[in-house]
Amino acid sequence: MEQTKREIKKIEDIQELVDSFYAKLRKDKLIGPIFNNTIGEEWPAHLTKMYTFWQTLLLKKQTYFGAPFPPHMPLPIYEEHFEVWMKLWNQTLDELFVGETAEEAKWRAMKLKDMFLKKLEFVRSYPYNY
């Protein structure tokens, strides 16, 4: 039986989104190895952090405290990696959710992708003690 799509309204929805997305990401041939090698055995902690990150952005509950960009600085990730990331993110959203918050999740992910790519380009162009 096909799952009924619903709106993102509570933390359990965020958890389902994040868990489903990262299950796909970990299997992807291009970006899966980067995430799996970097995160290693720390997947439960990473997923918990992602729950709070997306809960803060989408449900307007301040549960994430941190800086999302610095851990990505040393990674060998480029535009093609972010394109896969976006494809999997949007695919997961489209499979599970509908509504304004799901659309906002797509928009915010696109903005994160753009910001991370610009910051990575800058850091790689000017590699001074970051």
C-alpha positions, 0 to 999 in steps of 0.5 A: 500500500502506498504511503499517504503524503502529509505535511511536515508539522512535528519532529517525527516528520523531520526525523523521517525525512532525515532518516530516509534522505540519509539512507539514500545518500549513504548508498549513492555511489558519488557522495555515499563514500564521502559521508560514510568515510567522514562520519564513520561510526558517528551516524547516530550523532550526525542524524540527531544533529540533522534533526535539530538543524532541520527542526530549527529551520522548518519548525521554528524551534531553536534546537540546533546550535552550531555552525554547519559549514566548518565540518564541510571545509576539508571534504572533497565536495564540489558542485556535482556532489551538491547536485546529487545531494539536492536530487536525493533531498527533493526526491525524499521530500516528494515521496513523503511530504506535501505542503508549504513546509516541504516546499520551504525545505527544498528552497532552504536546501537550495540556498544551503547548497549555493552558500556552501559552494560559494564558501568552499570556492572562497576557502579553496581560493584563499587557503589561510588558516581556516 
